[in-house]
Amino acid sequence: MAGAGRPLISVHPDELKFTFELEKHSHCDLEVVNNTEGHVAFKVKTTSPKKYFVRPNSCTIPPQGSCQVRVTLQAQQEYPPDMQCKDKFLLQSTILLSDTDGKELPPDTFSKGGGRLVEECRLGVVYIFPSSPQEKSGEEAFRSSIQSSDDDTSLALQRMKDERDAAVRRAQLFQKDIDMMKTQIQRRSGRGFSFMWALAVAFVGVMIGFMLAFLYPSPSAE
C-alpha cells in the first residue's frame, strides 16, 4: 500500500498547458502514476466538459504502474479575456480490491460512502501563445507591411510637395506675364490707363493667390 502521507497517485505535470490558437485543437498529455502496491482506479472530471476531450477519462493502473491521459482542448472561436482560464480538472482515485481486467468500473467506484478512501487531485489550466517559426514569420511580415506603408506615405507627401512647388513656379511665371502686359498697356495708354483694366489685373492676382492657398496649403511641421 502507499506509504504514510503519500497520495495514491501522482500526476505530471501539475497543471495543464494548452497552446491557444483560434479555430485549432490543442492537447496536453498527463502521466498518472500508481504509488501503491495494489490496483488503483482513477477518474478525470472537469468544470467545462464541453470544451475538452479526455481519453481515457477513467482507468485502472496496476501496482507501481502508470497511465497516459490526453486532454484535448476543442477549437475555440474567440480569445478568453486576458488569456486567463478559470477551468479546473479533478482526478479522483481509489484502491481496488482486485484488477477489473479491462471491465468498466462500477458506478459507485468513487463514492465516498461505506468507508471507501477516495483521494482528489486538482489541476489548473493555463493558455499560452504559440511560438512556432510560422508565428514568427507572420510577425515579421506584419512589421514589414507597416514599414512599407510608412515608405508609401513618405513618397506620397514628397510628390505633393513637388506638385505644390511646380504650381507656385507656374503661378509666378503667370504673374510675371501679367505684369509685363500691364507695363505695355500703361506705356501705350499713358495717363489714360483704364481703371477697369486695373481692376481686372487686381482681380486676376487675387484669384491666383486664393487658388494657391486653397489647393496647396502650407504643410505642417515635418
C-alpha positions in Angstrom: 0.0 0.0 0.0 1.0 3.6 -0.2 3.3 5.0 2.5 2.0 7.2 5.2 1.2 10.6 3.8 1.9 9.5 0.2 -1.0 10.0 -2.2 -2.4 7.1 -4.1 -1.4 8.6 -7.5 1.0 11.2 -8.8 0.1 13.4 -11.7 2.6 15.0 -14.0 2.6 17.9 -14.9 0.8 19.6 -12.1 -1.2 21.9 -14.4 -2.5 21.6 -18.0 -0.9 23.9 -20.5 -2.5 24.4 -23.9 -1.1 26.3 -26.9 -4.1 28.5 -27.7 -4.8 29.3 -31.4 -8.2 30.3 -32.7 -10.1 27.5 -34.6 -7.4 24.9 -33.8 -7.4 22.0 -31.4 -4.7 21.7 -28.8 -3.8 19.0 -26.4 -1.9 18.3 -23.2 -0.7 14.9 -22.0 -0.8 13.8 -18.4 1.0 10.9 -16.8 -0.8 9.3 -13.9 1.4 7.1 -11.7 0.2 4.5 -9.2 2.2 4.9 -6.0 0.8 1.8 -4.3 1.4 -2.0 -4.3 -2.2 -2.6 -5.3 -4.5 -1.7 -8.2 -5.7 1.9 -8.2 -8.6 3.3 -10.3 -8.8 7.0 -11.2 -11.4 9.2 -13.0 -11.0 12.7 -14.6 -13.6 15.4 -14.2 -13.6 19.0 -15.4 -15.6 22.1 -14.8 -16.0 22.6 -18.6 -16.8 19.2 -20.1 -18.0 20.7 -23.4 -14.6 22.3 -24.1 -12.4 19.2 -23.5 -12.0 15.6 -24.6 -10.3 13.3 -22.1 -9.0 9.9 -23.2 -9.2 7.8 -21.2 -11.3 9.6 -18.6 -11.1 6.7 -16.2 -8.7 3.8 -15.9 -7.2 1.1 -13.6 -3.5 1.2 -13.0 -1.5 -1.8 -11.9 0.8 -1.7 -8.9 3.6 0.9 -9.4 2.3 1.3 -13.0 1.3 4.4 -14.9 -1.2 5.6 -17.5 -1.1 8.3 -20.2 -4.0 10.6 -20.4 -4.5 13.0 -23.3 -6.7 16.1 -22.7 -7.7 17.9 -25.9 -8.9 21.5 -26.0 -11.5 21.8 -28.7 -11.1 24.6 -31.3 -12.3 28.0 -29.9 -13.8 30.9 -31.8 -12.5 33.7 -29.6 -9.7 34.5 -27.1 -10.6 34.5 -23.4 -10.2 37.8 -21.5 -6.5 38.5 -20.9 -5.8 34.9 -22.0 -6.8 33.7 -18.5 -8.6 30.4 -18.0 -10.7 29.5 -14.9 -11.3 25.9 -15.9 -10.3 23.2 -13.4 -9.7 19.5 -13.6 -10.3 17.0 -10.8 -8.7 13.5 -10.6 -10.3 11.1 -8.2 -8.5 7.9 -7.2 -9.3 4.9 -5.0 -7.8 1.5 -4.2 -9.4 -1.6 -5.8 -9.5 -4.9 -4.1 -8.7 -6.7 -7.4 -8.0 -5.9 -11.0 -11.0 -5.2 -13.2 -9.4 -7.0 -16.2 -10.4 -4.1 -18.5 -14.0 -4.1 -17.5 -15.9 -0.9 -16.8 -15.6 0.4 -13.3 -18.8 0.0 -11.1 -20.8 3.3 -10.9 -20.1 3.6 -7.1 -16.3 3.2 -7.5 -15.6 6.7 -6.5 -18.4 7.1 -3.9 -17.0 8.2 -0.5 -19.7 6.3 1.5 -19.1 3.0 3.3 -15.6 4.0 4.5 -14.1 3.9 1.0 -10.9 6.0 0.6 -11.3 8.4 -2.3 -8.5 10.9 -2.9 -8.8 14.0 -5.1 -6.2 15.9 -7.0 -7.0 19.3 -8.6 -5.2 20.8 -11.7 -5.4 24.3 -13.1 -5.4 25.3 -16.8 -3.0 27.7 -18.5 -3.3 29.1 -22.0 -0.1 30.1 -23.8 0.6 31.8 -27.1 2.2 29.7 -29.9 5.9 30.3 -30.5 6.4 28.4 -33.8 8.5 29.6 -36.7 5.3 30.2 -38.7 4.1 32.6 -36.0 7.5 34.4 -36.0 7.3 34.7 -39.8 3.8 36.2 -39.6 5.0 38.7 -37.1 7.9 39.7 -39.3 5.6 40.0 -42.3 3.3 42.3 -40.2 6.2 44.6 -39.3 7.4 44.6 -42.9 3.9 45.7 -44.1 3.9 48.6 -41.6 7.4 49.7 -42.8 6.2 49.5 -46.4 3.1 51.6 -45.6 5.3 54.3 -43.9 7.5 54.4 -47.0 4.5 54.8 -49.3 3.2 57.7 -47.1 6.6 59.4 -47.3 6.6 59.1 -51.1 3.1 60.5 -51.4 4.0 63.5 -49.2 7.1 64.2 -51.3 5.0 64.1 -54.5 2.5 66.6 -53.1 5.3 69.0 -52.1 6.9 68.7 -55.6 3.5 69.4 -57.2 2.9 72.4 -54.9 6.3 73.8 -55.8 5.7 73.4 -59.5 2.3 75.1 -59.2 3.9 78.0 -57.3 6.5 78.4 -60.1 3.8 78.4 -62.8 1.8 81.0 -60.9 4.9 83.2 -60.6 5.5 83.0 -64.3 1.9 83.8 -65.0 2.1 86.8 -62.6 5.2 87.9 -64.4 3.4 87.8 -67.8 0.5 89.8 -66.3 3.0 92.4 -65.0 4.6 92.7 -68.4 1.2 93.1 -70.1 0.3 95.7 -67.6 3.5 97.6 -68.3 3.0 97.5 -72.0 -0.6 98.8 -71.7 0.5 101.6 -69.4 3.1 102.6 -71.9 0.6 102.6 -74.7 -2.2 104.3 -72.8 -0.1 106.8 -70.8 -2.1 108.6 -68.2 -5.3 107.3 -69.8 -4.7 103.8 -68.4 -8.1 102.2 -68.0 -9.3 102.0 -64.4 -11.3 98.9 -65.4 -8.2 97.2 -66.7 -6.5 97.9 -63.3 -9.4 96.2 -61.6 -9.2 93.2 -63.9 -5.5 92.8 -63.2 -6.0 93.1 -59.5 -8.8 90.5 -59.7 -6.6 88.0 -61.5 -3.9 88.4 -58.9 -6.3 87.8 -56.0 -7.7 84.7 -57.7 -4.3 83.3 -58.2 -3.4 83.8 -54.6 -6.7 82.3 -53.5 -6.2 79.3 -55.8 -2.8 78.6 -54.3 -4.0 78.9 -50.8 -6.9 76.6 -51.4 -5.2 73.9 -53.4 -1.8 73.9 -51.8 -2.0 74.9 -48.1 1.3 75.3 -46.3 2.5 71.9 -44.9 2.5 71.3 -41.2 5.7 70.8 -39.2 7.5 67.8 -40.8 
